[in-house]
Amino acid sequence: MAFFIPAAAAIGGDRDTLLIFVLVLAAVDTLGYLWLASPSDTAMERPLVHFYVLAVIAFLCWAVATSPNVADLCARDSTRP
């Protein structure tokens, strides 16, 4: 996820397909990080399935809020508070 902001800034606003690819890659990376970082000793220690879904939704909301390119891609005005 740390690569997303510099990558989105480097992509710019004119290459939407590449930006979508990087956005999907970062969302999959979020899932992979949670999967690998979760303790897998017992079923009681593993996160519930809906936490993975919520993490991806939270990442996408964060990406829209922090990257003007993604906000423009979602047709949101990034200059409004």
Buried (B, 14 or more C-beta within 10 A) or exposed (E): EEEBBEBBEEBEEEEEEBBEEBBEEBBEBBBEEBEEEEEEEEEEEEBEEEEBEEBBEEBBEBBBEEBBBBBBBEEEEBEEE
